[in-house]
Every structure is written in structure tokens, then in C-alpha cells.
Amino acid sequence: MKRFEMKSAAAAATLLAMGAYAGGAFAHTQGGGLGGSAAAVDYYQVTCSNDGSGAPLSLEAQIADNSGNGSRAIALIQKGNLASNATDATEGDGIAAYGAFVFVNGGAGVYNLSVAHTAAAADTYQVQFHCMTGNNGTGVHTGTAVSNKQNQ
């Protein structure tokens, strides 16, 4: 009986670990903070590629402003001559309520993702982003990698 319980517990732990890993594979979240200057900008580059799920057609992003200080965090996606910006509708509500997803239909390659704020106050944020196989953030998730270029 003990041997069966140990095997069952090991199998359950393995399944839980696999589920946690799979869930994390599709969630790309970057947390950060902006200093007190109104001109502070954090800058990332997101590379969209075909990871076997299909060729990317768009990058989608949404932001959560974690600071309730009167300065709203904004995420801007840009590739070539295409751009879109995301805001959190309720400042300071934390990651429980992100703003709406926005997208840029730029295909495969490198996208610029910047986070700024609207006033001189220290802000913390979380931004989620996903490369997708369809236009307008539709389709399935595909290869997504991020690189931090500037932290202010």
C-alpha cells in the first residue's frame, strides 16, 4: 500500500510540475519600475518567431499599473511604421486587472516595446505580451523572446 501511495504522489507531483511549466510557456510577463522623472522609459525588444506553432503575424500586449499615485503607466508596441499603445483603465489596481490587449500586425521579427508614464512619480508595472499566428492578436501563441534594452 505504501509503495502505491508513493508512486501516486510522485506521479501527481510530476503532472503538477508539467502543468506549471506548460502554463508558463505561454505567459510572457515583464515587471518593472519607472523612476520619478516624467521622462523615464523602460525599453524592451520582443522577437516573434515560428517555434513550430506557426509563423507570427502579430504581437499583442497589455499592462497593469500597480501604483496608485496619479501617474498612469503606458505600454507602446512599435514595428516599422506600425504602433499601438496600451493603458490600464484603473490605475493602482495591480495585476488582478490588466488593461485591454492591443496589437501590432508586424509579422515575424523584432518589435520595440516601451513603457512610460504620464507624470513625474515612481511607478511599478507588469506588462504581458504574446506573439500570435493571426492578425489582431488572434490565432495561437508562437515563439516569443524578450530582451531588456533600457531600465529607467
matplotlib code that plots the C-alpha trace (Angstrom):
import matplotlib.pyplot as plt

x = [0.0, 2.8, 4.5, 1.3, 0.8, 4.4, 4.1, 0.8, 2.3, 5.3, 3.0, 0.8, 3.9, 5.2, 1.9, 1.6, 5.2, 4.4, 1.2, 3.0, 5.7, 3.2, 1.2, 4.4, 5.4, 2.5, 2.7, 5.3, 5.3, 7.8, 7.6, 9.4, 9.5, 9.8, 11.8, 10.3, 11.2, 8.2, 10.6, 11.5, 11.1, 11.8, 12.6, 12.4, 12.8, 10.4, 11.3, 8.5, 9.4, 8.0, 8.5, 6.7, 3.3, 3.2, 4.6, 3.8, 1.6, 1.1, 2.3, -0.3, 0.4, -1.5, -0.3, -1.2, -0.3, 0.5, 0.9, -2.0, -0.1, -1.8, 0.8, -0.5, 1.8, 1.5, 2.9, 3.8, 4.4, 6.1, 7.4, 8.3, 5.6, 3.0, 2.3, -0.3, -0.4, -2.0, -3.1, -4.6, -8.1, -7.9, -4.6, -3.2, -5.4, -2.4, -2.1, -5.6, -6.9, -4.8, -5.9, -7.2, -4.9, -3.6, -1.7, 0.5, 0.3, 4.0, 4.8, 8.0, 10.9, 11.8, 9.2, 10.0, 8.1, 8.4, 6.8, 6.4, 4.2, 2.1, 3.6, 6.6, 6.1, 7.6, 5.5, 5.6, 4.0, 3.5, 3.3, 2.2, 2.9, 2.4, 3.4, 0.4, -0.1, -3.1, -3.6, -5.1, -3.8, -5.7, -4.5, -2.3, 0.7, 4.1, 7.8, 8.2, 11.5, 12.3, 15.5, 15.8, 17.4, 16.8, 15.7, 14.9]
y = [0.0, 2.5, 1.8, 2.6, 5.8, 6.9, 6.2, 8.1, 11.1, 11.1, 10.9, 13.7, 15.9, 15.3, 16.2, 19.4, 20.4, 19.8, 21.8, 24.7, 24.6, 24.5, 27.4, 29.4, 28.7, 30.8, 33.7, 36.4, 38.9, 41.7, 43.6, 46.8, 50.2, 53.7, 56.4, 59.7, 61.6, 62.1, 61.3, 57.8, 55.0, 51.3, 49.7, 46.1, 44.3, 41.4, 38.9, 37.0, 33.7, 30.4, 27.9, 25.2, 26.6, 28.7, 31.9, 35.0, 37.7, 40.0, 40.9, 41.7, 43.4, 44.6, 46.5, 46.6, 49.8, 48.7, 52.2, 54.4, 57.7, 59.7, 58.7, 56.1, 53.5, 53.1, 50.4, 51.2, 48.5, 49.6, 47.8, 49.7, 52.3, 50.5, 51.3, 50.9, 51.8, 50.1, 51.6, 50.2, 51.5, 51.5, 52.8, 51.1, 48.0, 45.7, 42.7, 41.5, 43.7, 44.4, 46.9, 45.6, 43.9, 45.9, 44.6, 45.4, 43.2, 43.3, 39.6, 37.9, 39.8, 42.4, 44.7, 47.6, 47.6, 50.7, 51.5, 55.1, 57.1, 60.2, 62.2, 62.6, 59.9, 56.5, 53.7, 49.9, 47.9, 44.4, 44.1, 40.9, 40.2, 37.4, 36.7, 35.3, 33.5, 35.5, 39.2, 41.4, 39.1, 36.1, 32.6, 30.6, 31.6, 31.2, 32.0, 35.0, 36.2, 39.5, 41.4, 44.4, 47.4, 50.3, 50.5, 53.9]
z = [0.0, 0.9, -2.4, -4.3, -2.4, -3.1, -6.8, -6.9, -5.1, -7.4, -10.5, -9.1, -8.4, -11.9, -13.5, -11.4, -12.4, -16.1, -15.9, -14.2, -16.9, -19.7, -18.3, -18.0, -21.6, -22.9, -20.4, -21.1, -18.3, -17.6, -14.4, -13.9, -12.3, -13.6, -11.7, -10.6, -13.8, -16.1, -19.0, -17.6, -20.2, -19.9, -23.3, -24.4, -27.7, -28.3, -31.1, -32.7, -34.4, -35.6, -32.8, -34.6, -33.8, -37.0, -38.4, -36.3, -37.7, -34.6, -31.2, -28.5, -25.2, -22.1, -19.0, -15.3, -13.4, -9.8, -8.4, -7.3, -7.4, -10.2, -12.9, -15.4, -16.9, -20.7, -22.9, -26.6, -29.2, -32.4, -35.5, -38.7, -39.2, -37.1, -33.5, -30.7, -27.0, -24.0, -20.7, -17.6, -17.2, -13.4, -12.0, -9.0, -9.0, -9.5, -11.7, -10.9, -13.6, -16.7, -19.3, -22.7, -25.1, -28.1, -31.0, -34.0, -37.1, -38.0, -38.7, -37.7, -36.3, -33.7, -32.1, -29.8, -26.5, -24.4, -21.0, -20.0, -17.6, -17.6, -14.7, -12.5, -10.0, -9.3, -10.9, -10.9, -13.7, -15.2, -19.0, -20.7, -24.4, -26.8, -30.4, -32.2, -35.5, -36.5, -37.2, -34.4, -31.7, -32.9, -33.7, -31.5, -29.4, -31.2, -30.4, -28.1, -26.7, -24.8, -24.3, -21.8, -23.5, -21.1, -17.5, -16.0]

ax = plt.figure().add_subplot(projection="3d")
ax.plot(x, y, z, "-o")
ax.set_aspect("equal")
plt.show()
